[in-house]
Amino acid sequence: MFKLYFWIASRLARHKKGNFSKLITQIAVASIAISLTVIIAAYAVLIGFQQAIQAKVFSLSGHLQVYPLNNQEAYEQSPLSTRAPLYQRADQLPAVQAIYLFGFKPGIIKFNDEVLGVILKGVDKKYTQHSFQQNIIEGRFIEFSDTTYSREVVVSKLTANKLRLKLRDTLMMYFVQDPPRARALVVSGIYQTGMEGIDDKLMVGDLALIQRLNLWADTLVDGYEVFAKDFTQLHEAQAQVKQAMEHDMDVVSVVEKHHDIFDWLLLLNNNVYIFLTLILLVACFNMTAILLIMIMEQVQTIGLLKAMGAADWQIRRIFILQGLRLLGRGMLWGNSLGIGLCAVQYFFKLIPLDVENYYLSYVPIAWSLQTILGVNALMFFLVSLVLILPTLLILRIKPIQAIRFS
């Protein structure tokens, strides 16, 4: 029986009464295709944007940072020891991937006649350079020494522009302490995050240099950077760190430290959801209106089918199948266009962004098969559901009046 309904629906789809029928069919397919294209592209950009921004923030501060208690905002503070149980037993925390050491030291850079205040962030040899590598636009990360501290540093593009620094330039950095000290440092790389609060003051170097300047043993540091196995395990990792750390330590998550950035990403999330809801509503409305027009065009056929003994639900099924055919064609085109456009942007990065406003130089794309399948399933379900509404008109059509209808 289903084959019969499908055959009649196919015949009605092929039998166009005129250019208007062809036009509304094309509009139906185009409406679904454009809607699905926009939804797929919007989700790919949203997820890509969130992942790219989060990766930038994580590369600079990890998922969690552990400081001496009540001293997390100070750059000159009492140190933590690497002999602490939290650091020694990091591999026993299920949600924690790794813990790295860091130190901070404020100072003044002088190059030629230019001076600038910066914060030197020292990292240890175990630091995962690949996480920071995404921010480097020129040169390379620092190379550590086995015998002494490395004199190489990575400066921001903003700092390099202000001081007119280039790769392999040697600068003097003066540290305000008693007695004052100065070190000649070599620029090995230039980075850019687009985050003004970071780029305008942070310079990356060797933790051993800060330990030497502070007269610390190699077991003393300013804090720990904790990387969770996954961002979704952030709260679980924070709870495990709190349980393992000593009473004189404090832990702050990256979400708490950079709450303005994550609040902004959440706002983008909400805006996209509202936008996509409107698109789905428009697609449903268009398909309802178009199927209604198609029913009105086939009033005589409906009357004839009723006169031959066809039940209302059988005729309604024919038109629902006709609507589903259009929906399927539209979704096929929508997936092709949406995935195709995203692929072009992913490989060729044709659409640029202002780094100062968006933290990225181009529109990012992230692939998520689960999201694409979910969007397709949602659109198919919603549009299929609303296709039932216009077929209710069939219940009101009288066979004799319909056959005479012209």
Secondary structure, DSSP 8 states (H G I E B T S, - for coil): -HHHHHHHHHHHHH---SHHHHHHHHHHHHHHHHHHHHHHHHHHHHHHHHHHHHHHHHHHH-SEEEEETT-TT-SS---EETTSHHHHTGGG-TTEEEEEEEEEEEEEEEETTEEEEEEEEEE-TTS-HHHHHTTEEEE------SSS---EEEEEHHHHHHHT--TT-EEEEEE-SSS-EEEEEEEEEEE--S-HHHHTTEEEEEHHHHHHHTT--TTEESEEEEEESSGGGHHHHHHHHHHHS-TTEEEEEHHHHTHHHHHHHHHHHHHHHHHHHHHHHHHHHHHHHHHHHHHHHTHHHHHHHHHTT--HHHHHHHHHHHHHHHHHHHHHHHHHHHHHHHHHHHHH--SB--HHHHSSSB------HHHHHHHHHHHHHHHHHHTTTGGGGGGG--HHHHHH--
